[in-house]
Amino acid sequence: MRASYGTLQLLGLKPGSFPFSPKTAFFLVGEECSGNCAFCAQSAGQSGKLSRITWPEVDPKEAIEKLASVKLDRICIQAVKSHPAFREACELLPEIQKTNNAPISASMHIENLAQAELLFGLRCDSVSVALDCSTEELSKVYKGRDLSSSFKLLEELATKWPGKVATHLIMGLGETEEELVELARKIIKAGASISLFAFTPVEGTPLENNAPPEPKRYRMVQIALALIRKNRNASLHYQNGKLVFEVLPKQLLKPKDFQNPGCRGCNRPYYNEKPGGFMYNYPNPPDLDDALSILLEEK
């Protein structure tokens, strides 16, 4: 089993402190992911890394014992794409629940309703189906799978377990803002939640030389998703695939709109960001003016 470096700090298993209050513990099970996501370190054989975060190996018994002494809003169990990893995650869930009563998310490759049924039967609070890409073409090129089939499964799960299904979307893989936002609208209408992430180039992957999304554009997409969460039929305007706001709807926005908006209680800090750099997703509620200040800067 592995844990994010920040989680190991939180549990007192690695040195270091935080400029914020961590609310989620992240664990990763499995080795040799059979997925082939072009943006992921796992597909490049870097089993100890996800995005820009390192995931050192940890003794499961020791980590679980440490969980008894920390207060958390959520625990996230992630698994690489493999049947052994799925089984390992299922075996891990009851052990964690013995020491910490925080809600648990299962973020792993789910192929059908039966697997989701098993995870919910093990008292998971939520499960996720990672779409990642915003178009069929990008999904086939960068994930090697159909977006339509993944979305259909997401819809089925969200219908059966409303409010307990999540997904991830990555901005910066070559989609237009319109494509991402309108897919997000369909996801929200289906009853699933979305964690929005910025593409992060990882050395050794096929996309290592690609650039992350422009901060201004990412903030615009966050605003659009916030409006859709408040009103699923919110009218949005695009020009050449880019969002256009004649007037910034500041009165409709709240600081939490610029945090990770996926599973409740997850604040996943520095997943996309370097400390001191632009905060794509804030770990704690930011000052609203600070969050929007990037939109006022000249190009």
C-alpha angles and dihedrals in degrees: 000000000000133000131199112262090244091054091052089052090050091052092047093246095116130035122253143076138238135243087211139033112270112220103177135056115212125205130180126202131190137037134232100032112216091209120102104208107163093213097050128094090214091065088055092056095259096134092171096059142068119180104324093327124105118222111199120197115261135187104256094215093051094046093048091050090053090052089069091069101049131076113226138178092208145358118213121203112196125186134189118240104277137101093239090054092051091051091047091052091051090051091048097053099072091046092054092047090058091065107030130030097202114129113266128222122203111212107180144109107296116187103180148000092269092064091048089048089054093051093048089047086058087057099257111167094213142358129206138216107199110219093168095168124072101210137046092239094051092047092053093046099042103028103023093230141094117267090206094060092047091049091049090055090047090053092049092050094045090051093052096039107028115197093012103083127085139179140189129234123191120210116210105044094114101282124128120246089246092055093050097043095046091049087050089053090055091048093050091047088052088058100251127125124235132221107200117206134181116237107257118198111231121197113247096028125107089251097048092119096048119106126242117244120282109266093232093053092047090053090050090054091049089054092050092050090048090054092049092050088055094043119012090202095048111151113242129181130217135189116196088342094309126114117252124194114188088193122018106242093223093151089063096050131090131191092251089063088076096051126083099293099197126089113013112264097016113129098164099186126206094005090130099012137075114222107267093019131103112307108229090175117018117222091215131026106286130212102274094226090051092051092051097041092092088067091060096053118104118247 
